[in-house]
Amino acid sequence: MPNILFVCTANRYRSVIAAECFRNELVKHKQENAWIVLSAGTWAMDGMPAMPEAIEKARQMGLDIHAHRSRAITENMIREADLVLVMEGGQKEALQIEFPSLRHKVLLLTEAAKGGADDIPDPAAGFVDGDIASEICKLIHTGFDKICTLARR
């Protein structure tokens, strides 16, 4: 069973929405029981809820993340994942340095979905131009087949 892990900083906005968008795509493709989909954060405190703004954005897109609780990433999570998708180049670099034997599993979401190496900015870090939640879901929707292929290799 393929295992995919979405990672951001605090695991309270971007990775949570990415994981739920991916689960939603799995349902559309009748594969919801065939995958393990998780999220975590590089600087997360365990047990925190999703940010209220993330819950509202997700709700507007028909997604429910209200029960989410944050988790800090561990080596075991990366080891068990077939693919780890991060939101920023710094996160990719940090995980590849901290876990060099697992570096081949770590990609930017933009890299996996469309081939580009663009960061997805953190709404919690201040002003962000655009709707990050919608951008994340669009990347997952348009890159779904490519992401699935990468996770299954």
N, C-alpha and C positions, 0 to 999 in steps of 0.2 A: 504494500500500500504506500503510494507516494506521500512524503511528508514535506510540507512547505512551511517555512518560518519567516514571518514579516517582522522587521526590526526598525525601530526609530529610537529616539532618545529616552523619553519617559514612559513609553508604552501607554499613552493616554489619549492620543489623537491619530497620528498618521498610520502607524502599524495596526492599530485596532480597526480603523476604517478599511485599510487594505485587506486585512484578513476577512472581514465581514463581506466586502465586495467580492473577494475570491470565492468565499462560500456561496454567495448568491449566484455567481457564474456556474459553480459546480451544480447547483440545483437546476439551473436552466439547461444544463447539458446532461442532466440525469446521472450525475456522478457524485452526489453529495455524500454517499456512504463509502466511497472508494478512496478518500483522501484524509490525511491528518493535516489540519490547518491551525497553526499557532501564531502567536505574536509575543514579542518581548521588547525590552528596552535596554540600551547600553548603559544608561544611568538611571534606571527605574528603581523606585521603591516598591517592594511587593505590596499588593493589596489595595492600591489606590484606584478609585473609579475613573472611567473615561472623563475627559474634560466636558463640562456642560455644553460648550460650543460644539464639540465633536458629537455628542449624543443628539443634539438638535439637528446638525447637518446630516447625520446618518438617518434620522427620522424623516427628514425632508426627502431623502432618496429612497425611502422604503426599507431602511435597514434598522435593526434593533441592536444597540450595543450597550444598553443601560446596565446589564448585569456584569459587564467586563470588569476585571480587576487586573491591575498591572503586575508584570513579572520581570525581574531582572534576568538578562540572558545568561546562560551558563554554557560551559563547554559541552555538556551532555546534550543540551538542546541542539547545538550546532552539529554535533556528531550524529544525532538521530535524524536530522533533517537531510533531505535530498537536495534542497535548494534553500538558501537564506537570501532574502531580498531586503536590502536596506534602503533608506531614504536619502542618505547623503554620502558623498565621497569620503568624508572623514570617518564615518561609521564603518564603511567598507575597509578602509585602511587600518583602523584600530582593531577590528576583528581579525583581519588577515595577519597583523603583527602579533596579536595575543594568541592566536591559534593557527600557527603557520601550516600545520599538517592538514588543516581543514579549509585553507584559503580558497581552494578551487570551488567551494560551494557558495561563496559569498559574491553577490552581484548587486548592483544598484537596480532598483525596480525599473527605472527608465532604460537601463541597459538590457534587461531581460525582456521588457515589453516592446521596445521599439528600436533598440540598438544604440541609442544615444547615452551619453554619460552625464546627464543633468541631475542636479540636486533637486529634491522636493523640499522647499523651505518649511521650517517649523512654525506653525501659527502661534505657538506659545512663546516664541522668541521675540515677538513684536509684530510690526506691520508686515503683512504679506499681501502682495498684489495678486488678486485672483482668488478663486474658490479651490482651495487645496483638496478638499474632500472630493469634489467633482472631478478634479484632475486625476487624482489617484484612481477613482473608479473607472474613468475613461481609459487610463493606461491598462488597467486590468482587463477591461472588456475587450479592447482592441488587441491586446497582447496575450490574451488567454491561451490560445493554442501554442504560441511560442513558449510561454511560461511553463505550460504543462509538459512540453517536449523537453525543456531544460531540466525539469524536476525528475523526469523519467529516465534520463540518460545514465 
